[in-house]
Amino acid sequence: MKSPITTHVLDTSQGRPAAGVPVVLAIREASGAWRELAHGVTDDDGRIGDLLAADHRLAPGVYRLTFDVATYFRAQDKETFYPGIPITFEIRAPGEHYHVPLLLNPFGYTTYRGS
C-alpha cells in the first residue's frame, strides 16, 4: 500500500520527471494555522509515494502541498519565476486516495487531481 496522499512532478521543459524536489504536506487547523504533517523529496521518477504511512487515516479538511522548485532549478543552474508552489486542496472523502501531480517548467505550472 502507499500513502493516502501522493504526488508526481514532471518537468515539462525537459520532458522528464523532476527528481530532487523538496515537498511539504500540511493541514490547515481550525485556527487557520498550517501544521506540517510530512515532508519528502521526489525520487528519480519524480514521485513521492510515502509522504504518510499507508495506514494513516486522513481527516476531512484543507491540505497543502508546497513544492520547493527553487531548489530543483538551482541544481540545474536555471532561474525560475516560482520559487515555491503551494497547492491547496480539500479532502471531503477521507477514505479515498489523493494523487496531486505537478507539471512544471521554470515559468509556469499546472496541477490536477490524478488517480
N, C-alpha and C positions, 0 to 999 in steps of 0.2 A: 504494500500500500504506500501511497505518497501523501504528502502534506495536503490538507484540505484547501490550501491556497498555494498555487504555483505560478511561476512566471517564466517567460521566454523572451529574450531580447535579440532582435535581428538588426544588423547594421545594413540598411538598405543602400547606403552609399558604396558598400563593398560587396553586397550580395552574399553575406555570410553571417553566422552567429556572432554576437558580441560577447566575447569572453572577458571576464575580469571586471564586470560592472558591479560595484557595491550596491546593495539594496537593503532598505529598512522597511519592515512591516510594523504599522502602528494601528491602534484602535482609538477612536475618539470617546472619551469618557463623558459622563453626564455633565461635568463642569465645563466641557468644551476643550479641555486639555488633551493632548495626544500622549498615549502611553505606548512605548515600544514593546512589541511582542516578540520580535525576532529580527535577525539580520543575516545576510549571507552575501555571497559573491557568485556571479554567473560562472558556470563551468565552460569547458571548451565548446560545448554545443549551445552556449548562451542561455542555459536553463538553471533554475533553482527549483528542485523538486522536494526539498526537505526544509523549507522555512519553519514549518511547525511539525511536531510529531504526527505521525499518521493517525494516531488515536485522539488528537487534540479536538475537543468539542468547541466549535465556533459558537459565539453568541450573536444574535441579531444585532446589527449596529453598523456604524460607518467606519470603514477601514481605509488606510492609505499605504500605498507602496511608494517609496521615494527612491528614485534611481539616481545615483551619483555618476552622471555621464561625463562630468569634467574629468574625473579620474581616468575613465576609459579613453577619452580622446587625448588627454595629456600623454598617456602611454604611447600613443601613436603619433605624437608631435603634431596634433591637429587642434585647431580652435573650434569652439562650439558656442553657439548663441545661448544654449540652455545648459547651464552648469548642473542643474538638478531638475528632475522631472517628477513631481508628485502626481500620483494617480489616485484619486479618491473615489471610492465605490461603496455601495450599500449592500449589506447581506441581510436578506429577509428570510431566506430558507437555509438555516444553518446546517442542515444535513446534506446539502449539495456540495459538489466540488467547484471551486472557483479558479479558473485559469485566466490570468491577466497578462497577455502578451504586449510587448512594446516594439514597434517598428521605428527605428531610429536613424537619423542622419545628423550631421553637425548643425543643420539649420531648420530642422523640423522633426516632428514625430507624430505618430498616431497610435491608438490603442483600441482594444475591443475586448469583449468577454469571449474567451475561447472555450474550448471543450477539453 
